[in-house]
Amino acid sequence: MAVTQRRGRKIMMPPDELDAFLGEQRTCRVATVSADGAPHVSTLWFAWDGTSLWLYSITRSKRWADLRRDPRIAVVVDDGEDYGELRGAELSGSVEFVGEAPRTGEPHPELDAIERLFARKNFGIDSMPHDGRHAWMRLTPEAIASWDFRKLATLG
């Protein structure tokens, strides 16, 4: 599936920069649609595998309930304090649920690499601690918008 990239071309991150940015960041904001149609935004840690954004969510959360009912999602990953430092990406599409819910550590080959990556990135350990409260969702984005305001200084 081709990913649509939106945003002003002059400040958009090219694929290699976007991949590096998503690989180094840790926190994202997840937007879902509630049963009454209202938006709901929450914060999560994530892992990026170069193609998909992996979210490890509490299964008793409003976010999980929203996505079980309607898998459409928008996720923002951003960084920077001052205006000229702002950079980020919005990824949107529909999530897929992967593995058992909640995750107890049952063998699931599709999760092996991402759980190692997530555990190292977020906990500094080599294997995922399963608490029986969280489960995996994968967003393979249908659209990505990116920006890097640091590039504005070079545009003159």
C-alpha positions as CSV (number, residue, x, y, z in Angstrom):
1,M,0.0,0.0,0.0
2,A,1.4,3.4,-0.9
3,V,1.6,5.9,1.9
4,T,0.3,9.4,1.1
5,Q,2.7,12.1,2.4
6,R,1.1,15.5,3.0
7,R,2.6,18.8,4.2
8,G,4.5,21.7,2.7
9,R,7.3,20.1,0.7
10,K,9.9,22.6,2.0
11,I,9.6,21.5,5.6
12,M,8.5,17.9,5.1
13,M,10.9,15.2,6.3
14,P,12.2,13.0,3.6
15,P,11.8,9.2,4.3
16,D,15.3,8.7,5.8
17,E,14.8,11.6,8.2
18,L,11.3,10.5,9.1
19,D,12.5,7.0,9.8
20,A,15.3,8.2,12.0
21,F,13.0,10.7,13.8
22,L,10.4,8.0,14.6
23,G,13.1,5.6,15.6
24,E,14.5,7.9,18.2
25,Q,11.3,9.3,19.7
26,R,9.5,7.6,22.5
27,T,6.1,9.3,23.2
28,C,3.2,9.8,20.9
29,R,-0.3,11.2,21.2
30,V,-3.1,8.9,20.0
31,A,-6.4,10.2,18.8
32,T,-9.5,7.9,18.6
33,V,-13.2,8.4,18.1
34,S,-15.4,7.7,21.1
35,A,-18.8,5.9,20.9
36,D,-20.6,9.3,20.9
37,G,-18.4,10.6,18.1
38,A,-16.3,12.8,20.3
39,P,-12.5,12.7,19.9
40,H,-10.3,11.2,22.6
41,V,-6.6,11.9,22.8
42,S,-4.1,10.0,25.0
43,T,-0.4,9.5,25.3
44,L,1.6,6.3,24.8
45,W,5.1,5.0,24.3
46,F,5.6,3.4,20.9
47,A,8.1,1.6,18.7
48,W,8.7,2.2,15.0
49,D,9.9,-0.8,12.9
50,G,10.5,1.2,9.7
51,T,7.0,0.4,8.3
52,S,4.6,0.4,11.2
53,L,4.0,2.1,14.5
54,W,3.5,-0.3,17.4
55,L,1.4,0.7,20.4
56,Y,1.3,-1.2,23.6
57,S,-2.0,-0.2,25.3
58,I,-3.8,-1.1,28.5
59,T,-6.8,-3.2,27.4
60,R,-9.2,-1.7,29.9
61,S,-8.5,1.9,28.6
62,K,-11.0,4.1,26.8
63,R,-8.5,4.2,23.9
64,W,-8.6,0.4,23.6
65,A,-12.4,0.3,23.7
66,D,-12.6,3.1,21.1
67,L,-10.3,1.3,18.8
68,R,-12.0,-2.1,19.2
69,R,-15.2,-0.4,18.1
70,D,-13.7,1.8,15.4
71,P,-10.0,1.1,14.4
72,R,-9.4,4.5,12.8
73,I,-6.6,6.4,14.5
74,A,-4.4,9.4,14.1
75,V,-1.0,9.5,16.0
76,V,1.2,12.5,16.4
77,V,4.9,12.3,17.3
78,D,6.6,15.6,17.9
79,D,9.6,17.3,19.4
80,G,11.0,20.8,20.0
81,E,10.4,23.7,22.4
82,D,10.9,26.9,20.4
83,Y,9.0,27.5,17.2
84,G,12.1,27.1,15.0
85,E,12.8,23.7,16.6
86,L,9.4,22.1,16.1
87,R,9.3,18.9,14.1
88,G,7.0,15.9,14.0
89,A,4.8,13.6,12.1
90,E,1.1,12.7,12.0
91,L,0.4,9.1,11.0
92,S,-3.1,7.9,10.3
93,G,-5.0,4.8,9.3
94,S,-6.5,1.9,11.0
95,V,-5.0,-0.3,13.7
96,E,-4.7,-4.1,13.7
97,F,-4.6,-6.0,17.0
98,V,-1.7,-8.4,17.2
99,G,-1.3,-11.2,19.8
100,E,-3.5,-12.1,22.7
101,A,-5.3,-9.4,24.6
102,P,-4.2,-8.9,27.3
103,R,-0.7,-10.0,26.4
104,T,0.7,-12.7,28.7
105,G,3.8,-13.6,26.7
106,E,2.4,-16.5,24.7
107,P,4.7,-17.3,21.8
108,H,3.9,-15.1,18.8
109,P,6.6,-14.8,16.2
110,E,5.3,-11.6,14.7
111,L,5.9,-9.9,18.1
112,D,9.4,-11.2,18.8
113,A,11.4,-8.4,17.2
114,I,9.1,-5.5,18.2
115,E,8.9,-6.7,21.8
116,R,12.7,-6.7,22.0
117,L,12.9,-3.3,20.4
118,F,10.2,-1.8,22.7
119,A,11.8,-3.4,25.8
120,R,15.3,-2.0,25.0
121,K,14.0,1.4,24.0
122,N,11.6,2.0,26.9
123,F,12.8,-0.2,29.7
124,G,16.5,-0.8,29.0
125,I,16.1,-4.5,29.1
126,D,16.2,-7.3,26.5
127,S,12.8,-9.0,26.9
128,M,9.3,-7.6,27.3
129,P,7.8,-7.7,30.8
130,H,4.2,-8.8,30.4
131,D,1.8,-7.7,33.0
132,G,-1.4,-9.2,31.7
133,R,-2.9,-5.7,31.3
134,H,-1.5,-4.5,28.0
135,A,-1.8,-5.7,24.4
136,W,-0.4,-4.8,21.0
137,M,-1.8,-2.7,18.1
138,R,0.0,-2.0,14.9
139,L,-0.6,1.0,12.7
140,T,0.7,0.7,9.2
141,P,0.0,4.3,8.2
142,E,-2.2,5.1,5.1
143,A,-1.1,8.8,5.3
144,I,1.8,10.6,6.9
145,A,2.2,14.3,7.3
146,S,5.6,15.6,8.6
147,W,7.2,18.9,9.4
148,D,10.6,20.1,10.5
149,F,10.6,23.9,11.2
150,R,14.4,23.8,11.6
151,K,14.4,23.9,7.8
152,L,12.7,27.3,7.8
153,A,16.0,29.0,8.7
154,T,17.5,27.7,5.5
155,L,14.6,28.9,3.2
156,G,15.4,32.6,3.6
